[in-house]
Amino acid sequence: MADSVLDIAVEVVRDWAGLARIVAQWEELASHALEPNPRYEPSMMLPALKGADEGDFHCCLAWARDPERSDLPAMLGGVFPFRRGRSYMGFPVSALRSWSHRSWAWELCTPLVRAEGAQRYVVALLDRLERDGTAVIEFRHMPRGGAFSAVLAEALRERDATPFADEHAPAWTGDLGMRTLTIGMGTLGEMWVSMLPLLNRTRRRIAARSRSDSPALPA
């Protein structure tokens, strides 16, 4: 059956137990992922999540089903873990940010998406989050030029949306670097994302001024 006829639905899971019940499908997805990320596989993510505060956890699962074969089980096509926030950069905007554990410094936050039909899973995710009223989505710490970044960019072109990219280059990534993509959903979200370059420049100027005003250490 061609991928184009599959029905894709996005389920939202908000706790450890909801993910523990799909370990077999999750592991199968990880073995066929567009871009691997061991941090988001069940063997690493479930123990980290079980010891963390689940209050803001918000994981989207993309499921595909063949509408002509109701006897077949749904296939897991995407695992997108987020933290939900009531504000973004201090402003009262409904936001989702890629989930990370506090003990993981600069970890990759690339979601697991099935390589075959990856763009359709991403579009289904964006559609669901916009319907739910999410104004800002932030995909944190993704390899610059990675396969998921390319699929996400194509999905955003399809939606006529423009993300803001914040580049990072922690020492352990060498020349590859990473970036965080912030996406505005709907009129309100697009407005905030359009303000990010100005807000970031203002924040850097304030930080530089603070450093220059600091008293010199005694010799």
C-alpha positions in Angstrom: 0.0 0.0 0.0 1.4 3.4 -1.0 2.4 5.7 1.8 0.2 8.5 0.4 -3.0 6.7 1.4 -2.1 6.0 5.0 -4.1 7.8 7.7 -1.9 9.5 10.2 -3.2 10.5 13.7 -1.3 12.2 16.4 -1.8 11.0 20.0 -0.6 13.0 23.0 0.9 11.1 26.0 1.7 13.0 29.2 3.3 10.4 31.5 5.9 7.6 31.8 3.2 4.8 31.8 1.8 6.0 28.5 5.1 5.5 26.8 6.1 2.3 28.6 3.1 0.5 27.0 4.5 1.0 23.4 8.1 -0.1 23.9 8.0 -2.7 21.2 6.6 -0.3 18.5 9.1 2.4 19.8 12.1 0.2 19.4 10.9 -0.8 15.9 10.6 2.8 15.0 14.1 3.6 16.3 15.6 0.9 14.0 14.0 2.7 11.0 14.4 6.3 12.1 15.3 9.0 9.6 18.0 10.2 12.0 19.1 8.1 15.0 19.0 9.6 18.5 19.8 7.1 21.3 18.7 9.7 23.9 15.1 9.4 22.6 15.1 5.6 22.5 13.1 3.8 25.2 16.3 2.3 26.9 17.5 5.8 27.8 14.5 8.0 27.8 12.2 5.9 30.0 14.6 5.7 33.0 15.4 9.4 32.6 11.7 10.3 32.5 10.7 8.1 35.4 13.1 10.1 37.6 12.0 13.5 36.3 9.1 15.8 37.0 6.4 14.8 34.5 4.3 17.9 35.2 5.1 19.6 31.9 5.9 16.5 29.8 4.0 16.3 26.5 4.9 13.6 24.0 3.3 13.4 20.6 3.1 10.0 19.0 2.3 9.9 15.2 0.5 6.7 14.2 -0.2 5.5 10.6 -2.9 3.1 9.6 -4.0 1.7 6.3 -7.6 2.7 5.9 -8.3 -0.4 3.7 -6.9 -2.9 6.2 -8.6 -2.3 9.5 -7.3 -5.7 10.7 -3.7 -4.5 10.7 -2.3 -2.6 13.8 -1.3 1.0 13.5 2.4 1.7 12.9 4.3 4.1 15.0 5.9 6.8 12.7 7.1 9.4 15.1 8.0 10.1 18.7 8.2 13.9 19.5 8.9 14.5 23.2 8.3 18.1 24.5 8.1 20.2 27.6 5.1 22.4 27.7 5.5 26.0 28.9 2.9 28.7 29.7 5.3 31.4 28.4 8.2 31.9 25.9 11.1 34.1 26.9 8.9 35.6 29.6 5.9 36.3 27.4 2.6 34.6 28.0 2.6 32.4 24.9 1.7 28.7 24.8 5.0 27.0 23.9 6.5 23.5 23.5 10.2 22.8 23.7 12.1 19.6 22.9 12.3 17.5 26.1 15.6 17.0 27.8 16.8 15.6 31.1 18.6 18.0 33.4 21.6 15.7 33.7 22.1 15.7 29.9 24.2 18.7 28.9 23.9 19.7 25.2 22.2 16.5 24.3 20.7 15.9 20.9 17.0 16.6 20.9 16.2 15.3 17.4 12.9 13.4 17.5 12.6 9.9 16.1 10.7 9.9 12.8 10.3 7.0 10.4 12.4 7.5 7.4 9.7 6.4 4.9 7.1 9.2 4.8 8.9 11.4 7.3 7.5 14.6 6.0 3.9 13.5 6.4 4.5 12.6 10.1 6.0 16.0 10.7 3.1 17.8 8.9 0.6 15.8 10.9 2.4 16.9 14.1 2.4 20.6 13.2 -1.3 20.4 12.2 -2.2 18.8 15.6 -0.3 21.2 17.7 -1.8 24.2 15.9 -5.3 22.8 16.4 -4.5 22.4 20.1 -3.6 26.1 20.4 0.2 25.9 20.6 1.7 29.2 19.5 5.5 28.4 19.5 7.4 25.1 19.0 11.1 24.8 19.6 13.2 21.9 18.3 16.4 22.2 20.4 19.9 21.1 19.7 19.6 19.5 16.3 22.7 18.8 14.1 23.0 21.6 11.5 22.3 20.0 8.1 20.8 16.8 9.5 18.2 14.7 7.8 15.4 15.8 10.2 16.2 19.4 9.8 15.8 19.0 6.0 12.5 17.3 6.4 11.3 19.9 8.8 12.3 22.7 6.5 10.4 21.2 3.6 7.3 20.7 5.9 7.5 24.4 6.9 7.8 25.5 3.2 4.6 23.5 2.6 2.9 25.4 5.4 4.4 28.7 4.2 6.1 29.2 7.7 9.5 30.6 8.5 11.4 29.4 11.6 14.1 31.3 13.5 17.4 29.4 13.7 19.7 29.9 16.7 23.2 28.5 16.0 25.2 26.7 18.6 28.7 25.3 18.5 29.6 23.4 21.7 33.1 22.1 21.8 32.3 18.5 21.5 30.5 18.9 18.2 33.6 20.1 16.4 32.8 21.8 13.1 29.3 20.3 12.9 27.6 22.5 15.4 23.9 22.4 16.3 21.0 24.7 16.0 17.7 25.3 17.7 14.7 26.0 15.4 11.8 28.1 16.8 8.6 27.9 14.9 5.6 30.2 15.1 2.2 28.6 14.7 -0.6 30.9 13.7 -0.7 34.7 13.8 0.4 35.0 17.4 3.3 32.5 17.1 4.6 34.1 13.9 4.6 37.5 15.6 6.8 36.2 18.4 9.2 34.4 16.2 9.6 37.5 14.0 10.7 39.4 17.2 13.4 36.8 18.2 16.3 38.4 16.3 15.7 41.7 17.9 15.2 40.2 21.4 18.4 38.1 21.0 20.5 41.2 20.0 19.1 43.2 22.9 19.9 40.3 25.3 23.5 40.1 24.0 24.0 43.9 24.4 22.7 43.8 28.0 25.1 40.9 28.8 28.1 42.7 27.2 27.3 45.9 29.1 27.0 43.9 32.3 30.4 42.3 31.8 32.0 45.7 31.0 30.5 47.3 34.1 31.8 44.5 36.4 34.6 45.7 38.8 38.1 44.4 37.9 39.5 41.7 40.2 42.3 42.8 42.5 45.8 42.0 41.2 
